[in-house]
Every structure is written in structure tokens, then in C-alpha cells.
Amino acid sequence: MKNLLEIAAVVTKKKVKKIEIFDEYSLRNKSSKFNEFYDDLTSGQYKNDRDAAAKLYSCSPKDARYRQLKSRFRKRLLNTLFFLDVNKPAASNYDRAHFSCHKEWTLVKILQDNNANNSAIGLARSILTTAQKFYLSEIIVNCSRILREDAAREGNSKDFEMYDDLLKGHSLILSAEMRSEELYQRVVMDYYRPLHKDNDLEERMEAYCNTLLSLSETYDSPLIFYNMFLVWAMRYEMIREYEALLEVCERAENYIRENPEFYQEDRLIDFYTKKMSAYLHLGNYSKGQINAEQCLKRFPQGTRPWFTFMEYYLLLALHTNHNIQALAIYNQTVSNKGFAKQDYLTKEKWELFEAVIYFLLQKSGMSRRIVTTRRRQPFVPDEFIEKTLNYSSDEKILAVFMLIMQVFFAIQKKRINKADELIDQLQNMANRNLHKEEYFRPIQFIRALLQVRKANYQLEDVRNTEKYLERMQQQPFNYRGVLTQVEPLRLENLWQLFLEQLEA
């Protein structure tokens, strides 16, 4: 009762008149601008402030009405974070504990700042018990500091020594965890960098991996183990040692199985996705499908990691000529209710996948198998050929592949003038807009395509394409999730399809 009185005194003195949050009750008011903003934002209707301001007030983003709404909206969103439901069945015990401990630690600091010290100490003891169970070193250190201070104030030497031991021991662990985070972050910075552009990169990666291995052997911390497995996985992915990548992922999964108290869903799906990357580059659809079935049974659909995983699954099907399976994966993904809330770039990427799947199935005489999902309009080749592409500078690769597929459909429809026009656009992009190293493979494909146009699309007259194909093979397909590396079909295979199209 003493603590309740102390907390009530703080609340009574400083309480607000109304707590503004987004809950199910408040969101029922459909006439509210806040709720309209919330619904539109979460359904992916806005690409930027300009879209939001025009939709809500028919004004510019600088208009005072929109700026005030956005500011108050942000505060309401932040308030809502304190009331997130972490007790849903999908949440792991570790995730619940991690969220609750950090939330309650904030309450401890609020109580301390308002001189409610007895309540702060009582809550800190409770948090410490949970933090020790789940190896939350940062929370253990924070709680031990104020509990040691309280023990000193009370003259309790036994408690003082206990909290001092905890503080010193977990300070070492926390320092090691921060070192593991640093190494992981260094690898993230280098992850998309071509190895041949940095002679020391592979050596640094090996050093990071060995340091993390040493840390994991010294400190029993789930954070260190996860960072170690992820860094080793990224290293093998970068140097194209995919069998070794699979072995690392298996070890990570074993660690997660053997330590269920540290289970984190996002971490496990990371390793399933890394395995899918390995199977994609190895061209092993059968094992990739087994991996996908295991993954999709465990994780809820519609999350961001799920959409990333489904992209790798689709690419694996396309790259291994499992086109009917690719269609099934495509339909499962775009028909998910969460797809509408994905960002613009994700939606455009899947629109490209749709065009590739349609072309492949039509080419093989299986277009009758294409059944449009309820959430999508039918794919119409003539409309696709005429589609105007308006991509930003960060989305050039989508424009390249969209134009390539438009060329394919134009030739299929015997629209040679249109094909010429589209290849002109590709040539302009290769000459002016595509960085010669970052887009090396697509540029070689475009150069080869120009030779076909030069031969008036007569296969027997095509010359001088071999050198461009050889250059592509010297820099093999290597997709690590960055948009500039994506290839819905490997460009070598896409070229063979193009030649077959000319023969038809």
C-alpha cells in the first residue's frame, strides 16, 4: 500500500487531462482526421508528405493545418507505443520479457525523477529477476546500479556486495555484447560492397568472425551468439561459399532449439532466409522448397520478414524453371492482406515478377494456368507494353527489367517499331544513367541486345554478342537483398529466352 500511495501521489500531481493514443475504440471514429491519416498511412496510400497533405486537406505539405496534424499525430503514435500488446500468442517469452523490462525500466526512471524512490526500488528488483532469466545484460546493469546505491544508503552490506558482483560481472558481458554489435554493424556497412573493390575486405571479415567466435566462447550471451552466427553467414554469402553458409544457418537453428528461452522469431526467420539465399545461388529447388515449407509453417504471414522470405522463394522457383510453383508463390504473396500495406518499391518489384511469370507460362503454353487473384487485375500484355515507367534514381534496375520485358512482349506481338523504341530507352540508360560497375551485368545484357536490333532481329545475322555474355559470366549473379542486384531470371537465362523468342 505504501508504494501505491507513493505512485498515486505522483500521478495526481502531474496527470494529464486525457491520454491520446490509437486504440481500437478511438479508431472507430471514421470522421476523425487522425483516424483517416492513420488508415491511409497503414494501408500504403501515401508515398510522401505531398500525397498526405493533398488527400487530407487538398493543400501543400507546408500548410499549417497539415503540419499541426502531423505533429499531433506523431505524439499520439508515440504515446501508443507504451500500450503495445506483447501478450499475443505469436510473441515469444523472450520478446515479451525484453519489451516489458525496457518499458518498466522507463517507469523506474520516471519514479526516481519524481522522488518516488521506494516504488522505483521495488520495481527495479522485479525487473532484475526477469532480466537475469533472459540474460538482458543492459537491464541487469541498470537495475544493479540503483539497487547497489539503495543498499549503500540502507547500510545493507550483504545486498551491496550481491548487487556489486552482478554489476561488475554483467558490465563485462555488456561490453562484450557491444563489441559484438560493433562488429556486426561493420559487416553490415561492407555487406553490399564488391570484394574485388576492397582488397582487405575478405581479411577483415575473417578477423571479425574469429573475434566473435572468441567472444562467444568467453561469454554466455544470446546476443553475442546471434551476432556471431549472422556475421559468419554474411561472410560466406559475400564470398559465395554457400555450402558453408548452410552449415552456419544449421548451427544457428540448433542453438535456438537448444536455448528456447532465448527464442526470437525475427532471428530464426533471418537464418531461414539466408538458407533460401544459399539454395537460390546453388540452384537447389528441392531443398529450398523443404526449407520454405518448414519456415512457412512456423511464422505468421504478412510480416515484413515474411515478404522478404517469399521474394527469395519466388526467385528460387523462377531461377530453377519451376514456373507453376512460382505462380503459386506469387499468388500467395500478393493475395495476402498485408501486401497492400507494403511500400511502393516492394509492390513494383512484384509487378515485375508478374510480367516475368506471365511471359514464361505463355511461352511454354501454360498461360491457361494463370488465374488472377481477387486482389489483382488480369495481366494484359498490350497494356504492359505501353506502361510508362516513372522510377526514381534508386529504382533504375526495375526500369531496366521492365523495359526488357516490354521488349520481349513487343517482339512476341511483332511490334518491331515499339521494340526499337524500348531498346533505345535501354541504350540511353546504359550510356547515361547506369553506373558501369554497380550495373555491370545489366549493361552487358543491353549491349548484347543492341546487336540484335542491329541485325533487325534476324537471329542468323546476330554478331558480336559473345563478348558481352562472357563479361556477364565473369561477374556471376550475386543477390544479397539490395535492389541493384536483383534479377528475376539470371541474365544468362534471360538471354537464352530472348534468342528462343527470336526463333519463334
C-alpha positions in Angstrom: 0.0 0.0 0.0 2.9 2.3 0.8 4.1 2.1 -2.8 0.7 2.6 -4.3 0.2 5.8 -2.2 3.6 7.0 -3.5 2.8 6.3 -7.1 -0.7 7.8 -6.8 0.8 11.0 -5.4 3.0 11.4 -8.5 0.1 10.7 -10.8 -2.3 13.0 -9.0 0.2 15.9 -9.1 1.2 15.6 -12.7 -1.5 13.7 -14.6 -2.8 14.9 -17.9 -6.5 15.5 -18.7 -6.6 13.0 -21.4 -4.2 10.3 -22.8 -4.3 10.5 -26.6 -3.5 7.1 -28.1 -4.6 4.9 -31.0 -6.7 2.0 -29.7 -9.5 0.0 -31.2 -12.1 2.2 -29.5 -10.7 5.6 -30.8 -10.1 4.2 -34.3 -13.9 3.6 -34.7 -14.5 7.3 -35.2 -14.2 7.4 -39.0 -14.9 11.1 -39.2 -11.6 11.9 -37.4 -8.7 13.3 -39.4 -6.4 11.5 -37.1 -8.0 8.2 -37.9 -8.2 9.0 -41.7 -4.4 9.7 -41.6 -3.8 6.5 -39.6 -5.9 4.3 -42.0 -4.3 5.8 -45.1 -0.8 5.6 -43.7 -1.1 1.9 -42.7 -2.7 0.9 -46.0 0.2 2.3 -48.0 -1.7 5.2 -49.7 1.0 7.8 -49.1 4.4 7.8 -50.7 5.3 11.2 -49.2 4.0 14.3 -47.3 2.8 15.8 -50.6 0.4 12.8 -51.0 -0.9 13.0 -47.5 -1.4 16.8 -47.5 -3.3 16.6 -50.8 -5.5 13.8 -49.6 -6.4 15.2 -46.2 -6.6 19.0 -46.9 -6.0 19.5 -50.6 -3.0 21.6 -49.7 0.8 21.6 -49.7 2.9 19.9 -47.0 3.8 23.3 -45.7 0.3 24.3 -44.9 -0.2 24.9 -41.2 -3.2 22.6 -40.9 -1.2 19.6 -42.2 1.9 20.4 -40.2 -0.1 20.7 -37.0 -2.0 17.5 -37.7 1.3 15.6 -38.5 2.9 16.9 -35.3 0.0 15.9 -33.0 -0.4 12.6 -34.9 3.3 11.7 -34.2 2.8 12.4 -30.5 -0.3 10.2 -30.4 1.6 7.4 -32.2 4.5 7.7 -29.7 2.1 7.6 -26.7 0.5 4.4 -28.2 3.9 2.6 -28.0 3.6 2.4 -24.2 0.4 0.3 -24.7 1.5 -2.3 -27.3 0.1 -5.7 -26.7 3.1 -8.1 -26.3 1.0 -10.9 -24.9 -0.3 -12.1 -28.3 0.3 -15.9 -28.9 2.8 -15.2 -31.6 5.2 -13.3 -29.3 8.0 -15.4 -27.7 8.7 -15.3 -24.0 12.0 -13.5 -24.8 10.3 -10.8 -26.8 7.7 -10.3 -24.1 10.4 -10.1 -21.4 12.6 -7.8 -23.5 9.8 -5.3 -24.1 8.4 -5.4 -20.6 11.8 -4.9 -18.9 12.7 -1.9 -21.1 9.2 -0.4 -20.6 9.3 -0.9 -16.9 12.8 0.5 -16.7 11.5 3.7 -18.1 8.9 3.7 -15.3 11.7 3.2 -12.8 13.4 6.4 -14.1 10.2 8.3 -14.0 9.5 7.3 -10.4 13.1 8.3 -9.4 12.8 11.7 -11.1 9.6 12.3 -9.1 11.2 11.2 -5.8 9.1 8.0 -5.6 12.2 6.1 -4.6 10.6 3.2 -2.7 8.4 2.4 -5.6 11.4 2.7 -8.0 13.5 0.3 -6.0 10.6 -2.3 -5.7 10.0 -2.2 -9.4 13.8 -2.5 -10.1 14.0 -5.7 -8.0 11.2 -7.2 -10.0 12.7 -6.2 -13.3 16.1 -7.6 -12.3 14.6 -11.1 -11.7 13.2 -11.2 -15.2 16.3 -9.7 -16.8 18.5 -12.4 -15.2 16.3 -15.2 -16.5 16.6 -13.9 -20.1 20.2 -12.6 -19.9 19.3 -9.0 -20.6 22.7 -7.5 -19.6 21.8 -3.9 -20.1 18.8 -4.1 -17.8 20.8 -6.1 -15.2 23.5 -3.5 -15.2 21.0 -0.6 -14.9 19.0 -2.2 -12.1 22.1 -3.3 -10.2 23.4 0.2 -10.2 20.4 1.7 -8.4 19.9 -1.3 -6.2 23.5 -1.1 -5.1 23.1 2.5 -4.3 20.0 1.8 -2.3 21.8 -1.0 -0.4 24.6 1.5 0.5 22.1 4.1 1.6 20.4 1.5 3.9 23.8 0.2 5.2 23.0 -3.3 3.9 26.5 -4.7 3.1 25.2 -8.1 2.1 22.9 -6.7 -0.6 25.6 -4.2 -1.6 28.1 -6.9 -2.4 25.5 -9.0 -4.2 24.5 -6.1 -6.5 28.1 -5.1 -6.9 29.0 -8.6 -8.1 26.1 -8.5 -10.5 27.1 -5.1 -11.8 30.7 -5.9 -12.4 30.1 -9.3 -14.0 27.4 -8.1 -16.3 29.3 -5.0 -17.2 31.9 -7.2 -18.7 29.2 -9.1 -20.6 27.6 -5.9 -21.7 30.9 -4.6 -23.0 31.4 -7.9 -25.0 27.9 -7.6 -26.4 28.5 -4.0 -27.5 31.7 -5.2 -29.2 29.8 -8.0 -31.0 27.2 -5.3 -32.1 30.1 -3.1 -33.4 31.5 -6.0 -35.5 28.1 -6.9 -36.8 27.5 -3.3 -37.8 30.9 -3.1 -39.5 29.9 -6.1 -41.6 26.6 -4.6 -42.5 28.4 -1.5 -43.8 30.6 -3.7 -46.0 27.8 -6.3 -46.9 26.9 -4.9 -50.3 30.5 -3.9 -51.3 32.1 -5.9 -54.1 35.0 -7.9 -52.7 37.2 -7.1 -55.7 36.9 -3.3 -54.9 38.4 -3.7 -51.4 41.5 -5.9 -51.2 41.4 -6.0 -47.4 37.7 -6.7 -47.1 37.8 -10.5 -47.0 40.7 -10.4 -44.5 38.7 -8.0 -42.2 35.6 -10.2 -42.5 37.7 -13.2 -41.3 39.1 -11.2 -38.4 35.6 -10.1 -37.3 34.3 -13.7 -37.4 37.2 -15.0 -35.3 36.8 -12.3 -32.8 33.1 -13.1 -32.4 33.8 -16.8 -32.1 36.2 -15.9 -29.2 33.6 -13.7 -27.5 31.0 -16.5 -27.8 33.4 -18.9 -26.1 34.1 -16.5 -23.3 30.6 -15.1 -22.6 27.3 -16.9 -22.4 25.2 -14.3 -24.1 22.4 -14.9 -26.7 23.1 -11.5 -28.3 26.7 -12.4 -28.9 25.8 -15.8 -30.3 23.2 -14.3 -32.7 25.7 -11.7 -33.9 28.3 -14.3 -34.4 26.1 -16.6 -36.5 24.8 -13.6 -38.6 28.3 -12.3 -39.3 29.6 -15.7 -40.3 26.6 -16.2 -42.5 27.1 -12.8 -44.2 30.8 -13.5 -44.7 30.1 -16.8 -46.5 27.3 -15.2 -48.5 29.7 -12.4 -49.7 32.5 -14.8 -50.7 30.0 -17.2 -52.4 30.6 -20.2 -50.2 27.0 -21.3 -50.0 27.6 -24.8 -48.5 29.4 -23.2 -45.6 26.5 -20.6 -45.3 24.1 -23.5 -45.0 26.2 -25.1 -42.2 26.3 -21.8 -40.3 22.5 -21.5 -40.5 22.0 -25.1 -39.3 24.2 -24.3 -36.3 22.2 -21.2 -35.6 19.0 -23.2 -35.7 20.4 -25.8 -33.4 21.4 -23.1 -30.9 17.9 -21.7 -31.0 16.4 -25.2 -30.4 18.7 -25.9 -27.5 18.0 -22.5 -25.9 14.3 -22.0 -26.2 14.2 -19.3 -23.5 16.2 -17.0 -26.0 13.9 -17.8 -29.0 13.4 -14.7 -31.2 11.2 -15.2 -34.2 12.9 -12.5 -36.3 16.3 -14.1 -35.8 15.1 -17.5 -36.8 13.5 -16.2 -40.0 16.7 -14.4 -40.7 18.5 -17.8 -40.9 15.7 -19.4 -42.9 16.1 -16.5 -45.4 19.9 -16.9 -45.5 19.4 -20.6 -46.3 17.0 -19.7 -49.1 19.6 -17.3 -50.5 22.1 -20.2 -50.5 19.6 -22.5 -52.3 18.9 -19.7 -54.8 22.6 -19.4 -55.7 23.2 -23.2 -55.7 20.1 -23.6 -57.9 18.7 -26.3 -55.5 14.9 -26.0 -55.6 14.1 -29.3 -53.8 16.0 -28.4 -50.7 14.8 -24.8 -50.9 11.2 -26.0 -51.0 11.7 -28.1 -47.9 13.3 -25.1 -46.2 10.3 -22.9 -47.3 7.7 -25.4 -46.0 9.4 -25.5 -42.6 9.6 -21.7 -42.5 6.1 -21.0 -43.6 4.6 -23.4 -41.0 6.3 -21.6 -38.2 5.8 -17.9 -39.0 2.7 -15.7 -39.4 2.1 -14.4 -42.9 2.1 -10.7 -43.8 5.1 -9.5 -41.8 8.0 -7.7 -43.4 10.4 -10.7 -42.9 7.8 -13.0 -44.4 7.6 -10.8 -47.6 11.4 -10.8 -47.9 11.4 -14.6 -47.5 8.7 -15.0 -50.1 10.8 -12.9 -52.5 13.7 -15.3 -52.2 11.4 -18.3 -52.5 9.9 -16.9 -55.8 13.4 -16.1 -57.2 14.4 -19.7 -56.5 11.4 -21.0 -58.3 12.0 -18.7 -61.3 15.7 -19.4 -61.5 15.2 -23.1 -61.5 12.4 -23.2 -64.1 9.6 -24.1 -61.6 7.3 -21.7 -63.2 4.0 -23.1 -62.0 5.3 -23.1 -58.4 6.5 -19.5 -59.0 2.9 -18.6 -59.9 1.6 -20.2 -56.7 4.2 -18.3 -54.6 3.3 -15.1 -56.4 -0.4 -15.5 -55.8 0.1 -16.5 -52.2 2.1 -13.3 -51.6 0.1 -10.7 -53.5 -3.2 -12.0 -52.2 -2.1 -11.6 -48.6 -3.9 -8.7 -47.0 -0.6 -7.3 -45.8 0.6 -6.8 -49.4 -1.5 -3.6 -49.8 0.5 -2.1 -46.9 3.9 -2.8 -48.4 6.0 0.1 -49.7 5.8 1.3 -53.3 9.1 -0.4 -54.2 8.0 -3.8 -53.0 4.8 -3.6 -55.0 6.6 -2.5 -58.1 9.1 -5.4 -57.7 6.3 -7.9 -57.5 4.6 -6.3 -60.6 7.9 -7.1 -62.5 7.7 -10.7 -61.2 4.2 -10.9 -62.5 5.3 -9.9 -66.0 8.1 -12.5 -66.0 5.8 -15.3 -64.8 3.2 -14.5 -67.4 5.8 -14.5 -70.1 7.3 -17.8 -69.0 3.9 -19.5 -68.7 2.7 -18.1 -72.0 5.9 -19.2 -73.8 5.5 -22.7 -72.5 1.8 -22.9 -73.5 0.6 -22.9 -69.9 -1.0 -19.5 -69.8 -4.3 -21.2 -69.1 -2.9 -22.0 -65.7 -2.8 -18.3 -64.8 -5.7 -17.4 -62.5 -6.0 -13.8 -61.4 -6.3 -13.4 -57.7 -9.2 -11.4 -56.3 -6.9 -8.6 -55.3 -5.2 -8.2 -58.7 -6.3 -7.1 -62.1 -5.6 -9.5 -65.0 -2.2 -9.1 -66.7 -2.7 -7.7 -70.2 0.5 -7.8 -72.4 -0.6 -4.9 -74.7 -1.2 -2.7 -71.7 2.1 -3.7 -70.1 4.0 -2.8 -73.3 2.5 0.7 -73.2 3.1 1.2 -69.5 5.1 4.4 -68.8 7.9 3.9 -66.3 8.4 6.6 -63.7 11.0 5.3 -61.3 13.4 7.3 -59.1 17.1 7.2 -59.4 17.2 4.4 -56.7 14.9 2.2 -58.7 16.8 2.1 -62.0 17.1 -1.7 -62.1 13.3 -2.0 -62.0 13.1 0.2 -65.1 15.8 -1.9 -66.8 14.0 -5.1 -66.3 10.6 -3.7 -67.0 11.9 -2.3 -70.3 13.5 -5.7 -71.1 10.2 -7.5 -70.5 8.4 -4.9 -72.6 10.8 -5.6 -75.4 10.1 -9.3 -75.1 6.3 -8.8 -75.3 6.7 -6.3 -78.2 8.6 -8.8 -80.2 6.1 -11.5 -79.3 3.4 -9.3 -80.7 5.5 -8.5 -83.8 5.6 -4.8 -82.8 9.2 -4.2 -84.1 9.0 -0.4 -84.0 7.9 -0.5 -80.4 10.8 -2.9 -79.6 13.2 -0.4 -81.3 11.8 2.4 -79.2 12.2 0.4 -75.9 15.7 -0.7 -76.8 16.6 3.0 -77.4 15.5 3.8 -73.9 17.6 0.9 -72.6 20.6 2.2 -74.5 20.2 5.7 -73.1 20.0 4.3 -69.6 23.2 2.3 -70.1 25.0 5.3 -71.5 23.8 7.9 -69.1 22.1 6.6 -66.0 23.6 3.2 -65.0 26.9 3.2 -63.1 29.2 1.0 -65.0 30.3 -1.1 -62.0 27.1 -1.2 -60.0 25.1 -2.2 -63.0 27.8 -4.2 -64.8 25.7 -7.2 -65.7 22.6 -5.4 -66.9 24.8 -3.1 -69.1 26.4 -6.1 -70.8 22.9 -7.5 -71.5 21.8 -4.2 -73.0 24.9 -4.1 -75.2 24.1 -7.6 -76.5 20.5 -6.6 -77.1 21.7 -3.7 -79.2 23.5 -6.2 -81.5 20.2 -8.0 -82.0 18.5 -4.8 -83.0 21.4 -4.0 -85.3 20.6 -7.4 -87.0 16.9 -6.4 -87.4 16.0 -9.2 -85.0 17.2 -11.8 -87.5 18.9 -14.5 -85.4 21.1 -15.7 -88.2 22.5 -12.2 -88.6 23.3 -11.5 -85.0 27.0 -10.9 -84.3 29.4 -9.9 -81.6 27.3 -10.9 -78.6 29.6 -13.5 -77.1 32.0 -10.9 -75.5 29.1 -9.4 -73.6 27.9 -12.8 -72.4 31.4 -13.7 -71.3 31.7 -10.5 -69.3 28.5 -11.3 -67.5 29.8 -14.8 -66.6 33.0 -13.2 -65.2 30.8 -11.4 -62.6 28.3 -14.0 -61.6 24.8 -13.3 -60.2 25.1 -12.5 -56.5 21.9 -11.3 -54.8 22.1 -10.1 -51.2 18.8 -8.3 -50.9 19.9 -5.0 -52.4 17.7 -3.8 -55.3 20.5 -3.1 -57.7 21.5 -6.8 -57.6 18.0 -8.3 -58.3 17.5 -10.5 -61.4 14.0 -12.1 -61.7 15.8 -14.5 -64.0 19.6 -14.8 -64.3 20.6 -12.6 -67.2 22.3 -15.5 -68.9 19.0 -17.4 -68.9 17.0 -14.4 -69.9 19.3 -14.1 -72.9 18.6 -17.6 -74.0 14.8 -16.9 -73.6 15.3 -13.9 -75.9 17.1 -15.9 -78.6 14.3 -18.5 -78.4 11.8 -15.7 -78.8 13.5 -14.6 -82.0 13.3 -18.2 -83.3 9.6 -18.4 -82.7 
